[in-house]
Amino acid sequence: MLIFDFDGTLADTTPLHAAAFADVLRPLRVPVDYHAIAGLRTIDAIRHLLASAQVECEDGEVEALVAAKQQAVRGMIRADLRPLPGVDGFLRRARGKWRMALVTSGSRRTVSLALEALGYTDWFAPVVCSEDVDAAKPDPEGFLRALALAASPAREAIVFEDSTAGIAAALAAGIDAIDVTRVDWGELAEMLD
């Protein structure tokens, strides 16, 4: 089974998420260092950014910021999302030959919209999103859940990740991982044959 992260692995959502965080937090004068929050669930990222800027908000205000950020990024996804170079060819070669799953810290609604925008609806099963786990990467819970849902042993899976936290989570789950920032998708696709 091939298990993929989404953001930064299959699509370059970094500029979209960074812009959405910046737009939502600008009125509070909270700077956004996206690298520091990449891979975190939206609520955890917003709490981190608020704490770093020493800005206090009530839980309801934080929830409103989360909703506004998610709405902003969804609009950008509809308009601008593209797969990373080489990803589409790799997925098209892998599809039908390998079971493909997704484990992401993104929300199900945002990830579903992104998969639809890319034309990958129903290509991944299971799809494990932020709502499906209690602990985010580097905790292995998401990968362990995907293995359980697929009834697949860790030794028969490989994870494709772009973040240190994601790779650590995969290894903690007993799954080998490929750091996609260090490989060429075209070369990986040739290995599928």
C-alpha positions in Angstrom: 0.0 0.0 0.0 1.2 3.5 -0.9 0.3 6.1 1.8 0.6 9.7 0.9 0.6 13.0 2.8 -1.2 15.7 0.9 0.0 19.2 1.5 3.5 19.6 0.2 3.7 16.0 -1.0 1.0 15.8 -3.8 0.2 19.5 -4.3 2.1 22.7 -3.4 -0.5 24.1 -1.1 2.1 25.9 1.0 1.6 29.3 -0.7 -2.2 29.0 -0.5 -2.2 28.0 3.2 0.4 30.7 4.1 -1.6 33.4 2.3 -4.9 32.3 4.0 -3.2 32.3 7.5 -1.7 35.8 6.7 -5.1 37.2 5.5 -7.0 35.9 8.6 -4.3 37.0 11.2 -3.4 40.3 9.6 -6.1 42.3 11.5 -4.6 40.9 14.8 -1.1 41.9 13.6 0.1 38.3 14.0 3.0 37.5 11.8 2.9 34.1 10.0 6.1 32.0 9.8 4.5 29.2 7.7 7.6 27.0 8.0 7.0 26.9 11.8 3.5 25.7 11.4 3.6 23.5 8.3 2.0 20.2 8.9 0.0 21.3 12.0 -3.8 21.1 12.2 -5.3 24.6 11.5 -6.4 25.0 15.1 -2.9 24.1 16.4 -1.2 26.4 13.9 -3.4 29.3 14.9 -2.8 28.7 18.6 0.9 28.5 18.0 1.0 31.8 16.0 -1.2 33.6 18.5 1.1 32.4 21.4 4.2 33.4 19.5 2.8 36.9 19.0 1.6 37.0 22.6 -2.0 37.6 21.4 -4.7 36.2 23.6 -8.0 35.0 22.2 -11.0 33.2 23.7 -11.8 29.7 22.4 -14.7 31.1 20.3 -12.4 33.6 18.7 -9.9 30.9 17.8 -12.6 28.8 16.3 -13.8 31.7 14.2 -10.2 32.2 13.0 -10.0 28.6 12.1 -13.2 28.7 10.1 -12.1 31.9 8.3 -8.7 30.4 7.4 -10.3 27.3 6.1 -12.9 29.2 4.0 -10.1 31.4 2.6 -7.9 28.5 1.6 -10.8 26.6 0.0 -11.4 29.5 -2.3 -7.8 29.5 -3.3 -7.8 25.8 -3.9 -10.8 26.0 -6.2 -8.9 28.6 -8.3 -5.2 27.8 -8.1 -4.4 24.2 -7.0 -2.1 22.1 -9.2 -0.2 18.9 -8.4 3.5 19.1 -7.8 5.7 18.3 -10.9 5.7 14.6 -11.6 3.0 13.7 -9.1 0.2 13.3 -11.6 2.2 10.9 -13.8 3.3 8.9 -10.7 -0.3 8.6 -9.4 -1.7 7.6 -12.8 0.9 4.8 -13.1 0.4 3.6 -9.5 -3.4 3.7 -9.7 -4.7 0.2 -10.3 -1.4 -1.4 -9.5 -1.2 -0.4 -5.8 -3.7 0.5 -3.2 -3.3 4.2 -2.3 -4.2 5.9 0.9 -3.9 9.4 2.3 -2.9 10.6 5.8 -3.1 14.3 6.2 -3.4 17.0 8.9 -5.8 18.8 6.6 -9.5 18.9 7.3 -11.7 16.4 5.4 -13.7 19.1 3.7 -10.6 20.9 2.4 -8.8 17.7 1.4 -12.0 16.5 -0.4 -12.2 19.8 -2.3 -8.5 19.6 -3.2 -8.8 16.0 -4.5 -11.8 17.0 -6.6 -9.9 20.0 -8.0 -7.0 17.8 -9.0 -9.3 15.1 -10.5 -8.3 12.5 -7.8 -11.7 11.9 -6.3 -12.0 8.3 -5.0 -8.3 7.5 -5.8 -7.4 7.0 -2.1 -8.8 4.7 0.5 -8.7 5.1 3.3 -8.3 8.9 3.7 -7.4 9.8 7.2 -7.8 13.6 8.0 -7.4 15.8 11.1 -10.9 15.0 12.4 -10.0 11.2 12.4 -7.2 11.4 14.9 -6.6 12.8 18.4 -2.8 13.4 17.8 -1.2 15.0 14.8 2.1 14.1 13.2 4.8 13.3 14.5 2.5 11.1 16.4 2.0 7.8 14.4 -1.8 7.7 15.1 -2.9 8.7 11.5 -0.6 6.1 9.8 -1.7 3.4 12.3 -5.3 4.2 11.6 -4.8 4.0 7.9 -3.1 0.6 8.3 -6.0 -0.7 10.5 -8.7 0.6 8.1 -6.9 -1.0 5.1 -6.1 -4.2 7.1 -2.5 -3.8 5.9 0.6 -4.7 7.8 3.2 -1.9 8.1 5.8 -4.0 6.3 3.6 -3.9 3.2 3.3 -0.1 3.1 5.4 2.8 2.2 4.8 6.5 3.1 5.5 9.4 0.9 6.0 12.6 3.0 7.6 16.0 2.7 7.9 16.9 6.4 10.2 15.8 9.2 7.2 15.3 11.4 5.5 13.1 8.8 8.5 11.0 8.3 8.9 10.6 12.0 5.3 9.6 12.3 5.7 7.0 9.6 8.8 5.5 11.1 7.1 5.4 14.6 4.3 3.4 12.9 6.8 1.0 11.6 6.4 2.0 8.0 9.3 2.9 5.6 9.1 6.4 4.3 10.3 8.3 1.3 11.2 12.0 1.7 9.7 13.4 -1.5 11.7 16.6 -1.2 14.8 14.4 -2.1 13.5 12.4 -5.0 12.2 12.8 -8.5 8.6 11.6 -9.0 9.5 10.5 -12.6 12.2 8.2 -11.3 9.9 6.8 -8.7 7.2 6.1 -11.3 9.7 4.0 -13.3 10.3 1.9 -10.2 6.5 1.0 -10.2 6.9 -1.1 -13.4 
